[in-house]
Amino acid sequence: MTHISRIVTSLLLSCMTLSATAGNFWSRFDKQAYRTRLWGISAAYVTKSYHFDSGRQDIWGRDKIMNGIQFGIPVQPYFGYGLGLNTGIFYEHFFSTMDDIHFYEHNLNIPLMAEWRVPLGRELSVFVNGGISMDCGLRAEYVFPDNLFDAIGMKYGKGGMPKRVQFNGIAGGGVQWKAVQISAYGSFGITDATDHGGQQRKVNLRLSVLF
């Protein structure tokens, strides 16, 4: 009987320990236990390419990516217990060159992602997120060397050119310590990139300061 009592006592103590450990873990997700920061400013390195059955292409039809920079205002409300949103509004500038002809594009990007955040302390957390994003082309043009000709604006959606508005699936994640956040995202087109099909793909490496 004494042996059985010891086993029962050990089991009860083990359950109490696990319960306390689980309670400590889930208490990290309490909104009051984590220092939330709603919005901020960001800068990012971005790439863009278009993918067809024949392979990857840049704006010139080469097997390359286009480089760019992004600036914006991230907005990341946190509702507690790991749940939040990741959105904002971002300006993007892409550039590419072939035979001394320069291509420039100005773009607006608006993501809307559900976020799962794991606070590791009051000022430290990691997170993953996923959702959709919209790209809207503001202006794109070709600039010739030495101003031999006036810049020629690209006609969105004409002659196989990319459409002005693109919708994408997007996913990513990152880490945040105090006000500094480092994150990475990848997106893929869920609508045709051109009248001939194709899929837009982007990669984003972002540094943010949140308030």
Sequence and secondary structure as in RCSB ss.txt:
>XXXX:A:sequence
MTHISRIVTSLLLSCMTLSATAGNFWSRFDKQAYRTRLWGISAAYVTKSYHFDSGRQDIWGRDKIMNGIQFGIPV
QPYFGYGLGLNTGIFYEHFFSTMDDIHFYEHNLNIPLMAEWRVPLGRELSVFVNGGISMDCGLRAEYVFPDNLFD
AIGMKYGKGGMPKRVQFNGIAGGGVQWKAVQISAYGSFGITDATDHGGQQRKVNLRLSVLF
>XXXX:A:secstr
 HHHHHHHHHHHHHHHHHHHHHHHHHHTT GGGS    BEEEEEEEEEEEEETTEEE TTSSS  EEEEEEEEEE
  EEETTEEEEEEEEEEEEEEEETTEEEEEEEEEEEEEEEEEEEEETTEEEEEEEEEEEEEEEEEEEE GGGSS 
 EE  TTSTT   SEEEEEEEEEEEEETTEEEEEEEEEESS SBTTB EEEEEEEEEEEE 
